[in-house]
């Protein structure tokens, strides 16, 4: 390369460096103005797309990214209570019918009126798709239009929890003209366009019955990689980001012009003990081992170091807020490695002073399977737990499943002693997860209920207080009672952390309230400052 | 030549059958249950066992494997590749939607790799064992060693976050293509530079190169018209196959840059055990590589006239 060519390259590099320095100092000035921006257009970095456009299972606009197009009959508040939405009141008519009084004067985004017929249409669509069978909305359910503003729903089986389950976005009310690829609802934003794996755009709908959104338009960009979402936020290409990785939380918080919004606990990380394990994975059948493992784990250290403060120690395996005052009935367990060692000594497991315990010829080796919903989300928790268990003489073998399918396969086959999961609570039914995951009676050999269900005492609480509990408080007490059996008594489940939802925002975003349930995140109060 | 091409096209059929069987079998060897995965994604919760059994029936997964394979194959020959478990749309629509984005990215990366890698390799050969050669070889080694996702993050940080010169993610105008294409191109560019250097250096020792120089040809003309031309055969092989490999590398780049192409869709399909999509994808890749091979063979005859005349002599 000739000398003049070399100088040109150096000049270009210098210019780029200067521009970088200038842009770094200028590009992230903090907004101090509270006047609204002229254009109220927001771009949000959401996680992977995940919409399903088959006409039988349409989820575009509602789940996993709730774009505000639809509403449900009742909605869930950020503290997991039920509030009116498209229904203004509801009543349980024994033995198994729910009567809803509908909000009047509401229109769908195509201008057609919202009436009981639309509710019947939606429930029939749910039934035909099998999506509603879990809550009793299937071909045997009865949907009766009493009048334009009154509808009665009788699930196909006794379901006192229907009212709490209807808050989930998958049970949104759709207009009869809504299609899988052009969704029409009664929510504050109407559908504009959708490009798979790229974005969905919605616009403020001025005919909305409730407080009008201040934002004119929202575009949710699908960026599956968490680090890439943070970089997009830092570059200014988006103004908000879902699910900031915990490793980037401090960076977002400290960067000028950006802030981190944390919700209350909205998800949980827990270990489930297989208490009916096959040979080779049957150590979980011993209550002393389960108890010792629970006592040996220092959850404060995991919350501080693995979750970097973006989690809390909880005594439940669901967000405590959903249990209301009943949450205080759960005792949980302390970090007490001394007691853990004593329990193992008493159970005949010898060793433990820097060595792995043995009983006869068997080593105290547990297998932990990590991979739900993916292995990355657990970070270094498995290694931290491994070190903690080694301190009391337990060897932990960590098996990382490459994806959720492999994890589920190992679970179904019982190829593990401990299974590490992160779960979410997206409806208002306190009994949802305990009932779904741990009900034993009738569970098939590979089911969660078979692997982890404590059995009769737990099932009895689910059958009575949960499934037949008359009101929400009954359900909260039932869920707390079930958790007490699961966690405090049998140590089948070991809660590790209650996880906070992390949203990255630019300082221009105002009015944002971080919802612990991401699928219920509300954008109507959000606006952009100038 | 026509007979040769016709034979190669006919060979495609057994290749397709073999590839389709491989795709079908490999997918089902992986642990997991697509029915459970579909329900989890569409309902937003873990499904009950009753729901899973019903979904398996709906997807036809409770039929014997040979029946499943023949059913899919009979649809495939009529261009019906089934419905994607991941998105619920026809597989042909899913591939039709994502393929152009990957072709755009892979095409840009390919052109970049050739436009920069080839001249760099030629320069390194021309200035062999000088500091220019050492610099190019070191850079090529670095380029071939850097993981794509790490490079992608670095480029986003440098050009989008710090300097706001280019967009950080997603498709759009030509500026959106720059960073992902550069990320994808680097490995091929580095390998092409090294291959070109090695191939050209080998030909530079030949007698006809000495003759060309003795005749008074300028060094640049000697390099390009004689040395490079003779070195093209291995380079054509590499560049032909590398276009196919770019499809594979695009998986990581598409994920980092949120590029809605076939690579990223395939990642989702693998995670979800989306058998129809995966089978169609493997069939497509098999076809692509066969056609690329064919293209390379044809390119040989253009690059090396001895292959053309050799056949004519053998025939005549």
Interface residues (C-beta under 8 A of the other chain):
Chain A: X1 X16 X19 X20 X23 X24 X27 X48 X50 X51 X52 X53 X54 X56 X57 X59 X63 X64 X130 X131 X133 X134 X168 X169 X170 X180 X195 X196 X197 X198 X199 X221 X222 X223 X224 X225 X227 X228 X231 X232 X234 X235 X236 X237 X403 X404 X405 X406 X408 X409 X410 X412 X426 X432 X436 X437 X443 X444 X447 X448 X519
Chain B: X30 X31 X32 X33 X34 X36 X37 X38 X40 X41 X42 X43 X44 X45 X46 X47 X48 X49 X50 X51 X54 X55 X83 X87 X88 X89 X97 X98 X132 X153 X156 X157 X158 X160 X161 X162 X163 X164 X165 X167 X168 X169 X170 X171 X255 X256 X257 X258 X260 X264 X265 X268 X270 X271 X272 X273
